[in-house]
């Protein structure tokens, strides 16, 4: 389970400064944007909230929704700060998925009410931030603030894909969130790609080309 040790140590180093956890969701899917979140938790995280937070991949949908609702309630109460950013499918095509994910992270941090003193970023690639940052490999399983960011990013992206599924039925985005499931691949062969598919991905191009064979 993640804890608050890295954040607490960072706050001491920055004389009580604000520390943001940053993570993204949607790097691997065949369709849809990549979305990132930045979360600043209080110096003392309420136990009830902390107990809900974990790497979003370790939580089921109901647990993520519960944690997300608690985070939004804490934000509304002024206890925490949340910033959200995204990179679109055209941007993914222009700059590649890694750079797009880092761009989404930078946008999420920029949308916090004020710049943090330090950003703890999940992974080993630094996004282009103006504040001090530290990359934390496996951070969503270690740091509460990164775990919170992973939940916000995952829930909001899944909900965005569910909305897109209503306008582009047949691909199963309401359940697969754009990932390369067998049914999604079959739908691509049957229906062809939409403007929300990442045609820069080789697997999407191959499936699109296979339609004409």
C-alpha positions, 0 to 999 in steps of 0.5 A: 500500500502507498504511504506518505513518506516521500511526500513528508520528506519532501515537505521538510526539504522544502520547508513545508512546501506543496508536493504534487503527485502526478500520473497518467492513464491511457498510454497503451490504448488503441483509441482515445486521448491520454489523460493525466492528473496532479494531486496535492494532498494536505500535510495530514491526510485523513485516514479515511481518505488514505485508506481508499488510495492505491495504484488504480490498477490494483483497484476495481471500478467500484473501488476507483469510483469510491476513491474518486468521489472521496477525492472530489469531496476533499477538493470541494472542501478545500482539503486537496488540490487537483489538476487535470490535463490531456493530450489529444489523438492528433497530438499523439500522432504528431509527437508520439505517445510518450511525449504526449503523456508527458505533455498531459502531465505538464498540463495537469500540473499547470492546472493546479491552483498554484505551482507546486514546490515539488512534483513526484512523477510516476515513472522514469521520464520527466515531463517538461515542468517548471517546478522541481520534480522527482521521478518515482518508478512504481510511484502509484504503488508507493506514494499516496499523492501519485496513487490519488493522481492515478485514480483521478486520471483513470476514472476521468479517462474511462468516463470520457471513453464511455461518452465517446462510446455513445457516439461511436458504438460498436467498439466496446469503449464503454468496457474496454476504454479503447484498449486492444481487447480481442473484441476491439480488434475485431470491431476495427476489422469490421468497422474500420478506424474512427477519428479517435483511433490512434492511427500512428500506432502500428497495430491500428494501421495494420488492422485498418489495412487488413480491411481492404485485403 
